[in-house]
Amino acid sequence: MDLRGLFELQSHGADTFVGVGPVYPWGGLYGGQIVAQALRAATMTVDDGLQPHSLRAYFIRRGDSTEPIRFEVDRIRNGDTFATRRVVSRQSTGAILNLEASFQRAEDSVTLQTVPMAEGVPAPDSLHDSSWSETFRRCSVPSSSLGGPPRTGSGRTGAWMKVTDELDDDQLVHRCWLAYLSDDLPTDSVIQAHPEASALGDDVMRRFFAASLDHAIWFHRPMRADRWHFYDVSCHHFVSGRGLAVGHVFDADGAHVATIAQETLLRERRGSR
């Protein structure tokens, strides 16, 4: 499907929208796509001037790329400066994702950045493109080039990412695309932190099964998803098969534009040993 049409959701009654997704190499749907489309559905029900500042999503079932997705929006709250929405994404099997998002009208305040971008990160044009989709570019940064300041956790993974096509100036769409891209690296970070999984290299998915369980984003500043941003993700904990990855997103000038967090299930396949 055309990249630019991914967020062109069709209205199917009051606060209900329908969209579709492309076919991915592994089959099924990409979690970041469903999160981004659900966020887009939520944005279509809020007043002009409100921008998403945070979201939390739970992945419930595997999505099917052969079926349309129905996004049902619940208007939880409309306030003067904040609005809250809940979106349930459904296919024939039932709910596949539940998302809650909060929107805010811009306010004047002090701006304070306490997390700096890594030092000496190679420029994306000097790195190999490791993307698995034509919808975006991903230039992975070798771990040896992820300089200070140090990050909490282990399995640190970094990459420059941007949407392939040039987008218009709609900030709502740029934040939806950030949501799309932000689901890509957390699993890699959890794998790199896991001592058995990281040792397997390219054979890791033959031994382990991985799936996103939930996903959270905090949007700090306006950004353009069609410009290079550096995603810096580390695994903060692993227990009961669940790895918690936390990441920071910076623009090319080092401004911290978003923070992401995700729990990833990493489970050894039965009979894989």
C-alpha positions as CSV (number, residue, x, y, z in Angstrom):
1,M,0.0,0.0,0.0
2,D,1.0,3.6,-0.5
3,L,2.9,4.9,2.5
4,R,1.0,8.2,2.5
5,G,-2.3,6.3,2.7
6,L,-1.6,4.5,5.9
7,F,-3.3,7.1,8.1
8,E,-6.2,7.8,5.7
9,L,-8.8,6.1,7.9
10,Q,-12.4,5.8,6.7
11,S,-15.3,6.9,8.9
12,H,-17.7,4.1,9.7
13,G,-20.2,5.9,12.0
14,A,-19.8,8.0,15.1
15,D,-16.2,7.9,16.4
16,T,-15.5,4.7,14.5
17,F,-12.8,4.4,11.7
18,V,-11.5,1.6,9.5
19,G,-8.0,1.2,8.1
20,V,-5.8,-1.4,6.5
21,G,-2.2,-2.4,6.8
22,P,0.5,-3.6,4.4
23,V,1.9,-7.1,4.2
24,Y,5.1,-7.5,6.3
25,P,7.9,-10.0,5.8
26,W,6.9,-12.0,8.8
27,G,3.2,-12.0,8.1
28,G,0.6,-10.5,10.3
29,L,0.7,-6.8,11.2
30,Y,3.4,-4.6,12.7
31,G,2.6,-3.5,16.2
32,G,3.8,0.1,15.6
33,Q,1.4,0.4,12.7
34,I,-1.6,-0.5,14.8
35,V,-0.5,1.9,17.6
36,A,0.0,4.7,15.1
37,Q,-3.3,4.1,13.4
38,A,-5.1,4.0,16.7
39,L,-3.5,7.3,17.7
40,R,-4.5,8.7,14.3
41,A,-8.1,7.7,15.0
42,A,-8.0,9.4,18.4
43,T,-6.7,12.6,16.9
44,M,-9.7,12.7,14.5
45,T,-12.0,13.2,17.5
46,V,-10.2,16.0,19.4
47,D,-10.5,19.8,18.9
48,D,-8.0,21.7,16.7
49,G,-5.0,22.9,18.7
50,L,-4.7,19.8,20.9
51,Q,-1.6,17.6,20.4
52,P,-1.0,14.1,21.7
53,H,1.6,14.3,24.6
54,S,1.4,10.7,25.8
55,L,-0.1,7.3,24.9
56,R,-0.1,3.8,26.4
57,A,-1.1,0.7,24.3
58,Y,-1.6,-3.0,25.1
59,F,-1.1,-5.5,22.3
60,I,-3.8,-8.1,22.7
61,R,-3.8,-10.4,19.7
62,R,-1.7,-10.8,16.5
63,G,-3.1,-8.7,13.7
64,D,-4.1,-10.1,10.3
65,S,-2.9,-8.1,7.2
66,T,-5.7,-9.7,5.0
67,E,-8.4,-7.9,7.1
68,P,-9.3,-4.3,7.7
69,I,-8.9,-2.9,11.2
70,R,-11.8,-1.2,13.0
71,F,-10.9,1.6,15.4
72,E,-13.5,2.4,18.0
73,V,-12.8,5.7,19.9
74,D,-14.2,6.5,23.3
75,R,-14.2,10.2,24.3
76,I,-13.2,9.8,27.9
77,R,-12.7,13.5,28.7
78,N,-12.8,16.9,27.0
79,G,-11.3,19.7,29.0
80,D,-10.1,23.2,28.3
81,T,-6.4,22.2,28.1
82,F,-6.5,18.4,28.1
83,A,-8.5,15.6,26.4
84,T,-8.4,11.9,26.9
85,R,-9.3,9.1,24.4
86,R,-9.5,5.4,24.5
87,V,-9.3,3.4,21.3
88,V,-10.0,-0.3,20.8
89,S,-8.7,-1.8,17.6
90,R,-10.7,-4.8,16.4
91,Q,-10.6,-7.5,13.7
92,S,-12.8,-10.7,13.3
93,T,-10.9,-12.5,16.2
94,G,-11.8,-9.7,18.6
95,A,-9.7,-6.8,20.1
96,I,-6.1,-6.7,18.9
97,L,-5.0,-3.5,20.6
98,N,-6.2,-1.2,23.4
99,L,-4.8,2.3,23.5
100,E,-5.3,5.4,25.7
101,A,-3.9,8.8,24.7
102,S,-3.9,12.2,26.3
103,F,-3.9,15.5,24.4
104,Q,-2.8,18.9,25.5
105,R,-3.2,22.5,24.3
106,A,0.3,24.1,24.1
107,E,1.2,26.1,27.2
108,D,4.1,28.5,27.9
109,S,6.6,27.1,30.5
110,V,10.2,26.6,31.2
111,T,11.9,24.0,28.9
112,L,14.4,21.7,30.6
113,Q,16.3,18.9,28.9
114,T,18.1,16.6,31.4
115,V,19.0,13.7,29.1
116,P,21.6,14.6,26.5
117,M,22.2,12.7,23.2
118,A,25.1,10.3,23.0
119,E,28.4,11.9,22.0
120,G,30.2,11.2,18.7
121,V,27.4,9.2,17.0
122,P,28.2,8.6,13.4
123,A,26.1,10.4,10.8
124,P,23.4,8.2,9.2
125,D,24.8,8.6,5.7
126,S,28.0,6.9,6.9
127,L,26.1,3.8,8.1
128,H,24.4,0.8,6.5
129,D,20.7,0.9,5.9
130,S,19.2,-2.0,7.9
131,S,15.5,-1.3,7.5
132,W,13.1,-4.2,6.9
133,S,10.5,-2.0,5.1
134,E,10.4,0.5,2.3
135,T,8.3,2.8,4.5
136,F,11.3,4.0,6.5
137,R,15.0,4.1,6.7
138,R,17.0,2.7,9.7
139,C,20.8,3.1,10.0
140,S,22.0,1.1,12.9
141,V,24.8,2.5,15.0
142,P,27.5,0.0,16.2
143,S,27.5,-0.5,19.9
144,S,31.2,0.6,20.0
145,S,30.1,4.0,18.6
146,L,27.5,4.7,21.3
147,G,29.5,7.0,23.4
148,G,28.8,8.8,26.7
149,P,27.0,9.9,28.7
150,P,26.2,6.3,29.9
151,R,22.7,5.0,30.0
152,T,20.9,3.0,32.7
153,G,20.4,-0.7,31.8
154,S,22.1,-3.0,29.3
155,G,21.6,-4.2,25.7
156,R,21.9,-0.6,24.5
157,T,20.8,-0.3,20.9
158,G,20.9,2.8,18.7
159,A,19.8,3.8,15.2
160,W,19.0,6.8,13.1
161,M,15.5,6.5,11.6
162,K,13.2,8.5,9.4
163,V,10.1,8.0,7.2
164,T,11.1,7.5,3.5
165,D,8.6,9.9,1.9
166,E,8.4,13.6,2.6
167,L,5.4,14.5,4.7
168,D,3.4,17.7,5.0
169,D,3.5,20.0,8.1
170,D,0.6,18.3,10.0
171,Q,2.2,17.7,13.4
172,L,-0.4,15.1,14.3
173,V,0.7,12.9,11.4
174,H,4.4,13.3,12.4
175,R,3.7,12.1,15.9
176,C,1.7,9.1,14.5
177,W,4.8,8.2,12.4
178,L,7.0,8.5,15.4
179,A,4.7,6.0,17.1
180,Y,5.1,3.8,14.1
181,L,8.9,3.9,14.2
182,S,9.3,3.6,17.9
183,D,8.1,0.0,18.1
184,D,11.2,-1.2,16.0
185,L,14.2,-1.1,18.4
186,P,12.9,-2.2,21.9
187,T,12.9,-5.9,21.0
188,D,16.5,-5.6,19.7
189,S,17.5,-4.1,23.0
190,V,15.9,-6.8,25.0
191,I,17.6,-9.5,22.9
192,Q,21.0,-7.8,23.2
193,A,20.5,-7.7,27.0
194,H,19.5,-11.4,27.3
195,P,22.8,-13.5,27.7
196,E,21.5,-16.5,25.8
197,A,19.6,-14.7,23.1
198,S,22.4,-12.2,22.3
199,A,24.9,-15.1,21.8
200,L,22.8,-16.6,19.0
201,G,23.3,-13.8,16.5
202,D,21.1,-14.2,13.4
203,D,19.7,-17.5,14.7
204,V,18.1,-15.9,17.7
205,M,14.5,-16.2,16.4
206,R,14.9,-19.9,15.7
207,R,15.4,-20.4,19.4
208,F,13.3,-17.6,20.9
209,F,9.8,-16.1,20.2
210,A,9.5,-12.3,20.7
211,A,6.3,-10.2,20.9
212,S,5.5,-6.7,22.1
213,L,3.3,-6.7,25.1
214,D,2.7,-3.0,25.7
215,H,4.1,0.3,24.5
216,A,4.2,3.9,25.9
217,I,5.3,7.2,24.4
218,W,5.7,10.7,25.8
219,F,6.0,13.4,23.2
220,H,8.1,16.3,24.4
221,R,8.6,18.6,21.4
222,P,7.3,19.1,17.9
223,M,9.2,16.9,15.5
224,R,9.4,15.8,11.8
225,A,9.3,12.1,11.2
226,D,10.7,12.6,7.7
227,R,13.9,14.0,9.2
228,W,16.6,11.9,10.8
229,H,16.1,11.1,14.5
230,F,18.4,9.1,16.8
231,Y,16.7,6.4,18.8
232,D,18.7,5.3,21.9
233,V,17.2,2.2,23.7
234,S,18.3,0.1,26.7
235,C,16.8,-2.8,28.5
236,H,16.2,-1.9,32.2
237,H,14.9,-5.3,33.5
238,F,14.1,-8.8,32.5
239,V,11.9,-11.2,34.5
240,S,9.3,-13.9,33.8
241,G,10.1,-13.7,30.1
242,R,9.4,-9.9,30.0
243,G,12.1,-7.4,29.1
244,L,11.5,-3.7,29.8
245,A,13.1,-1.4,27.2
246,V,13.3,2.4,27.7
247,G,14.5,4.7,24.9
248,H,15.1,8.4,24.1
249,V,14.5,10.0,20.7
250,F,16.7,12.9,19.7
251,D,16.6,15.1,16.6
252,A,19.8,15.8,14.6
253,D,20.6,18.8,16.7
254,G,20.4,16.8,20.0
255,A,17.0,18.0,21.2
256,H,15.1,15.3,23.2
257,V,11.8,15.0,21.3
258,A,10.3,11.9,22.9
259,T,10.7,9.1,25.4
260,I,9.5,5.5,24.8
261,A,9.0,2.4,26.9
262,Q,8.0,-1.1,26.0
263,E,7.7,-4.5,27.6
264,T,8.7,-7.3,25.2
265,L,8.0,-11.0,25.7
266,L,11.1,-13.0,24.9
267,R,10.3,-16.7,25.3
268,E,12.3,-19.8,24.4
269,R,10.5,-21.9,21.8
270,R,9.4,-25.3,22.9
271,G,11.8,-28.0,21.7
272,S,14.3,-25.5,20.4
273,R,17.3,-26.9,22.4
